[in-house]
Amino acid sequence: MKQKPIISYFYGFFAVWFVATILLFLYGGFFAVYQGTILSVLELSLSFDNAVVNATILATMALVWRRRFLIWGMLIAVFGVRFVFPILIVYFSTSMGFIDSFDLAVNNPVEYEKIIQNSHHVIMSFGGMFLLMLFLKFLFDENKDIHWIKSIENFAVKLSKVGDIKALFIMFLMLGITYIAPNEVVMGDKMVTVNKLEILVPMIIGVIAFYLIELLKGVIESRNEDEEAGADVTKLSGGFVSFMYLELIDMSFSLDGVLGAFAITQNIVIIMLGLGVGAMAVRSLTIYMVEREVVSKYIYLEHGAMWSIGLLALSMLVQIFYHLPPMLITTFAIVPITLAFIHSIYKNRQFILDGK
């Protein structure tokens, strides 16, 4: 069967980019287009590892759910995570109603950014812990047949056979972070008093969210499929849970990008459109990876993505207290995947030579 040309996977991205560029120009002229373009590149660079993880999960899902991920998932990514979610932060962080929060975001972006920055530690606590759980699940997986960084991964697998080291590690980590957390942190240009519960509770919610989704997946996978109708329901439910799992992962990946966007502009409309174009690029790249079986062809690519997630998670936890430059975070996202990709090419050539 003849494969589609590579460019065809990105038709949707080009369409979204074209429309977003027009809207940005009409909204704020060439400068808005310039800011939106920077945000798109920022989103793509920070979320490349997200595309690899998405492709790994999406490859196990039915074609209909792949399409829903591209279409409905895109709406959730743009309007939900990158527009409504920041407004909800203001809504829950202040006594304002949702409409007032929306009005503040659109008409008073400077004050809006201050409120978002004051919630920075809460967002980083939740997102960092959820992504760290995702990495630890991979690291302590006894069923992995392939190891990339063998010394660390083999040792982690041995530890996992003793007990649930992942849960023990995460509890000690939360205890340690809460213990060393200062009562004041730097928010922008001033010191802000922080209740330690504002750090601990979001971390606990991140862990609960991870285990809750894992529980739902486990229940669905173990359902009885003897009856045909029951099998159809299982297939539908499994696809839905995997879809929501992908969206939650995407949200966690996007938290850092949304916060980083405020260093470029405080305008929520430009942020939504700019990051939305980047999100569409990530989704197009994901579909390309799935249909071309990129992850399976390059055996260490998933490993690189997971190590990238681990570094990104740790950077988010560090950013509860200290600001890290966006370039460093981008390096965390790209370098492990690049190294894994190069190592995979080398390994594939070795297989070919051995076959000869």
N, C-alpha and C positions, 0 to 999 in steps of 0.2 A: 504493500500500500504506500502510495506516494505521500511524503510528509508535507505539511503546510510550510510555506516559507516563514522564516523567523519573524519577519516584519508583521505578518498577519496577527501574531499574538499581541501586538501592541497597538492595533487599530483603535481599541477602546481608550487606551492611554492618550493617543494623539487627539482623539475627539474631545476627551475631558480637558486636556491641556489647551486646546483651541478655544473652547467655550470659556474656561476659567480665565484665559488671557484677555478675552474680550470683556468679560465682567470686571476684571481687575482694572482694565484701562478705563472703562466707563465709570468705575467707582472712584479711582484715584489717579488716573493718568499713568504716564510711563514709570513714575517712581513706585507706584503700587505694583505694576508688572514686575519691576526689578526686585522688589521685596518678596513678592510671591515666588519668583524664580529661585531666589536664594533659599526660601523655605522648602521648596520642592526638592532641591538638591540635598538639603539638610535631612529631610524626611527619608529620602532614598538611601543616603549613606548610613543613617542610624538604623534603618530597618532592613538592610540586606540580609542579616541573619534571620530576621523574621520571615523573609520569603523562603529561605531554606527550610525552616521549621514548618511553615505552612504547607510547603510542598510535600514534606514527609507525611504529614497527617492527611492531607488532601488526596494523596495517592491511594489511600485505603477507602475512600468514600465514593459513592456512586456518582455518575456523571451529572445527575440532576442537582446534587448538592454542591458540586463544583461550580455549576452555573449560578446557583443561589449565593454561593460565597462571593462570586465576582460581582453580582448585581445587587442583591440585598445587603450583602456584607459591606459593599462599598458605601451604601447609604448610611449604614450604621457607623462606618469608619469616619465618614466626612461630617455628617450632621450630629451623630451621637457622641463620638469620642472627641472630635475636634471643634465642636460648636456648643452642643448642649452640655457636655460634661464640664467644661470650664465655667459655664454659667451656673451649673448646679453647685460647684465649689463655692461660688459667691453666695448662693442661696443658703447653703448649709453653714457657711462660716459667719454669716451676719443675720440680722433680724429682718432683712429685706425679703419681700415676696419674689416669686419667680419673674414676674413682669418687670419689677423694679431692677432685678439683677440683670435681666436682658437689656433694659434701657441703659443701665450703667455700662455694660460691656460695649454697647454700640456708640453711646454718646459721650462717655467719660473714660476713655481707655487708660489714662494715667492712673486714676483712682482704682480702676478695675485691676490693673497689674499689681498694685500694692496689696490688694486683698488676696490675689492669687499667690503672690510671693509669701504672704503670711501663712498660707496653707501648704507651703512647699514641703515641710517636714512630714506632713500627713500623707501627701501624695507619694513621696519617695519611700516612706515606710511600707505602704501597701504594695506598690508596684515592685519594689526591690525584693520583698519577701516572697511574693507570688512567683516571680521569675527565678529566684534562688531555689524554690521548691521544684520548679521544672528542671533546673540543672541537676539538682541532687537526685531526682528520680532517675535521670539518665546516668549519672555517675555511679550510683549504687545498684544498677540494674544487673542482676545475676544472669539474665538471659541474653546479654549481648555476646555475639559471636566475634565481633571485630573490635579491637582496641586500637586507638590512635596513639595517645600518650600512655604507653603500656605500663610503665612503672606505677603511675598514679592510678590508672583505671583498674589494673589487676589488684592492687592493694585495696582499693575501694570495694571491689567485688568480694574479696576475702572478708572484709569487715562486715559486709552486708549479710553474710551467711551466719554471723554471730547473733544478730538481732536487728531491730529497726534503728540502725545508726542514724539514719536521716532525721527521724523525729527527735532523737536525743540531741543531735548536733544543733538542730534548729531551735530547740528550747533553750540550750545553753547560750546560743547566739543572741536570742531575744533577751534573755536575762542579762547578758553582758552589755548589750547596747543600751538597755534601759538603765542599768547601773551606772554606766559611764556618761550617760546623756547629761549635758549641762542644763541648768535651769534657764539659761539664756543662749540664744543662737543669733547669728548675724542674718538679717533679712534685708537685702538691698544695702542701704547705707546706715542702718540703725540696729541696735540690739533689741531683741524681742523676747519677753518672758514666755517660756514654754512649759506647759504641764506635761510631765513624762507620760501620762496616760495618752496624750495625743500622738505619741510615738509608739507605745506598746500596743494599744488597741488596733490601729490600722495594720500592724504586723500580724497580729492574731487573726484579723479578718482576712488578710492575704493567705495565710496558711489554711484557714477554714475553707475559703473559696477553692483553693487547690484540691483539698481532700474531698470536698463536696462534689466537685466535678468528677474526680477519680471514682468516687463511690457510685455516682450515677452511671458512669461508663461501665463499671464492674457489674452493676445490677442488670443493665441492658444486655451485656455480653453473655451473662449467665442465664438469661430467660429461656424457657423451653421453646424450641422451634419445631416441635414435632408436627403441629398443625399448621397448615398453610397460612391461614389467617393470622395466626400468632407470629409466623415468620415475617409476614408483611409489616405487622406493627413493630416488630423488633427492628426491622430494617429502617423504617421511618423514624423511630425513636432514636436509634443509634446515629442516624445521619443528623438529626436535630441536635443531639448532645455534642457530637463532634463539631458541628457548626458553631454552637455556643462556646465550645472550648476554644476554637480558633479565634472567635471574637474577643474572648477574655484575654487570650494571649496577645492579640493585636492591641487591645486597650493598654495592657501593661507595657508593651513595647513603646506605645505612643505617648505615654505619660512624660517621658524625658524629652521627647520631641516637642510636645506642646509647651512645656516649661521653657525649653531652649528657644522657642520661637519668640518669646517675649523680649529676648535680647536684641531681636531684629525689629520687631514692631509690636505695639500694644493693641493694634486694631484687630478685633476678633474676626471681622469679615475677611481681611487679607490673610490672617492665620488659617482660617477654615479653607479658603480656596487654594492657598499655597501648599499647605500640608495635604489637602485633598488630592492634588495632582500627584504628589509624591506617593500617596497611599495607592492611587490607581496604578502607578508604575510598579509598585511592589506586588500588587495583585496580578498584573499582567505577567510579571516575571515568575510569579508562583505557578500560574497556569502553564507557562512555557516549560518550567522545570518538571512539572507533573507529566505532561504529554510527551516530552522528549526523554523522560526517565533520567533526568540529569543526576538526581540524588543517588539512584542505584548504580549509575555508570561511574560516578566518582565516590568511591566507598568511604572516604573520610570526610566528605562534605558535611554530612549531618553532625559528625563529631565536632568539626570546626564551628558550626552554628551553635551547638550546645555550650562549647567553651566560651564562645562569644557572649551567650546569654549569661553564663556564670560571671564573667567579668562585668557585664552591664549591670547585673543585679547588685554586685558588690559596690560598683560605682554609685548606684542609686542609694544604697545604704550609707555610704560615705557622705553623700550629698545631703543627708539629713542634717549634718553639722557643718560641712565645708563645701563651698562651691568648686566644681571642677570645670575646666575649660571645655567647650564643645569639641575642640579638635582632639582632645584626649579620649573623650567618649566615643567619637567617630572611629578612632584607632582601635578601641576595644571591640567595636562592631565589625571592622573590616579585616584586621590582621589575622585573627585565628582562622577565618574562612578562607582567606587568600592562601595561607600556609597549608591548610587542609586540601585545598584544590590542587596546589602544586604537588603535594605529596601523593595525592590520588593519581595524578597524571603519571608520576614516576612509578607508582605501583602498577598501574595498568600496563605500562611499557615493559615492566619486569615480567608480568604474566604472559605477554606476547612473546618475549624472548624465551621464557621457559617453555612455552608451547612449541616453539621451533626446535 
